[in-house]
Amino acid sequence: MTSEIDTANAEGGQVRASTLELFFDLVFVFTMTQLTHVFTHHPGWEALGQVALLFGVIWWMYSGYVWLTNEVAPNSSTRRTFLLLGMFGFFVLALAIPDAFHGTGIAFGIGYILVNTVHTAMFYANGGASATVAIKRIAPLNALAAGLVLAGGFAHGWPQYLCWAIAFAVQVLSPYLVDTGDFVVRASHFCERHGLVIIVAIGESVVSIGAGLAGEKLTVPLVANVALGLALAYVLWWAYFGMDDERGEHALASVPDRARSRPGVLAYGYALYPLLVGIIVAAAGIKMSIAHGNEAASVATAAALSGGVALYFLGQFFFRLALRLPRPWSRFIAAVAVAATIPIGVVWVAWAQLAALVAVAYLAVIVDDLVTLRTGQHSAYL
């Protein structure tokens, strides 16, 4: 480990996350809160589409900053200043999220341009030789996406959706349009940083529990609902950090340096997208149902609660596939199983759906863990 740290420092990169990066992630908490608000304000398919689109373009650049700090350690005043400037850009994006489709799209676009510019400039000026070559290849596509986001901010109606959808498509396709093999991926830092993002996102579900109880009188049934909500947040945490976090780092580290960028973007870029959207939607479901546990839930609320957890497991399914981890199919089965709890909240009461959701999700995770232990594998928690 000492040798790895010395090598990384000499190249300007990192092997572990810094406290400044943890500070940077506070903006991500606010971003998740704002996206949850978008869904809870008018729950339904349109809101889900807006959340998926907004988070899609944001996630691409936010993950891009993980790639950036993986290569460019914030170990000087200049680097820290520019990183904070990027943090400011993300904060502007987050502020603009609630009305991005109805008036604040321009601010969203300007914030995105700032985030994109700082990212490219820091990579180009401070990255190693190979990273500089890589950013030169992908920067034009990032700039095109940023321009489309800004153009969408000036548009209204379907042209706005179209501009932002094309921007998202450009981002998703860019790793296949240019060679990204020159990006350096230090597995320990890279995996830890993305893991911290997941923790921050799960924290939003805890925040949603508290937000959904504002002004409510504390009663025994209400406290029981809170316990179920916290249990669900714990299950989401355990599902990833019980085994997959550690196994993912080992799997990525075993890939030759030059070949790491492709599985890195597949597992920690593409696969984490549905996983994180799932957390946002599930948090919205918790927020809308937690204070009304003794009542039947609306279809939108029930679908958000269980459907969000299903998306989370689906993201883990793709994560395991990308890194060739054992039993990806078990997470797919878990996704189907938790989605099947949706009718419980609609035809009965919300607390029953939440209880069934926790039981089914936890059972799926425990069974998978037991199978893992029988194969002789272990982790820091098992």
Buried (B, 14 or more C-beta within 10 A) or exposed (E): EEEEEEEBEEBBBBBBBBEBBEEBBEBBBBBBBBBBBBBBEEBEEEBBEBBBBBBBBBBBBBBBBBBBBBBBBBEEEEBEEBBBBBBBBBBBBBBBBBEBBEEBBBBBBBBBBBBBBBBBBBBEEBBBEBBBBBBBBBBEBBBBBBBBBBBBBEBEEEEBBBBBBBBBEBBBEBBEEBEBBBBBBBBBBBBBBBBBBBEBBBBBBBBBBEBBBEEEEEEEEBEBBBBBBBBBBBBBBBBBBBBBBBBBBEBBBEBEEEEBBBBBBBBBBBBBBBBBBBBBBBBBBBBBBBBBBEEBBBEBBBBBBBBBBBBBBBBBBBBBBBBEBBBBEBBBBBBEBBBBBBEBBBEEBBBBBBBBBBBBBBEBBEEBBEEBEEEEBEBEEE
